[in-house]
Amino acid sequence: MDKITLQRIQKLHPSIRGEMTSIIKECGLALTGRAKIRVTQGLRSFKEQDELFAIGRTKTGKKVTNAKGGQSIHNYGLAVDICLIIDGKTASWDTAKDWDNDKVADWYECVRIFAKHGWDWGGNWKTFKDLPHFEKKSIKTKTSEIKTSWRNLIKLPKDKDGYVIF
Ligand SMILES: [Zn+2]
């Protein structure tokens, strides 16, 4: 696993760091050719999210998100965006290419591994497909299991580092 990916995993919600390390390692074992997986984005602060939301609204540019601070699962460290790094240098978001010639597109090999661990792929969404995006479907609290929607997460208390407590 590359250093950048490792650093990004270390900022995810503490409860999923171990799980994400396993997922990335499994992807590393599954992809035996020119492509390696990299986490391009994990935790995003409320402030960073507000800055993205401003693009195409109060700032110039095309809209990049419909989520304000607190309305993205990234704001809770429970989502990652990925890309593939080809030959150790070029980023790729090609979801169809089979870089290791095993008859399954490398991107889908990763999708399957994430799914096995209970992660949703943004490529499965009906209205707005977000191909690089994966998020944890649900989290276990002491008493129940809750869907990891921002509406649920925003209500939870936070620890001293700003991570929600469940
Ligand atoms: Zn994302």
Boltz pocket constraint, residues with backbone or C-beta under 6 A from the ligand:
constraints:
  - pocket:
      binder: B
      contacts: [[A, 74], [A, 79], [A, 80], [A, 81], [A, 130], [A, 132], [A, 133], [A, 134]]
      max_distance: 6.0
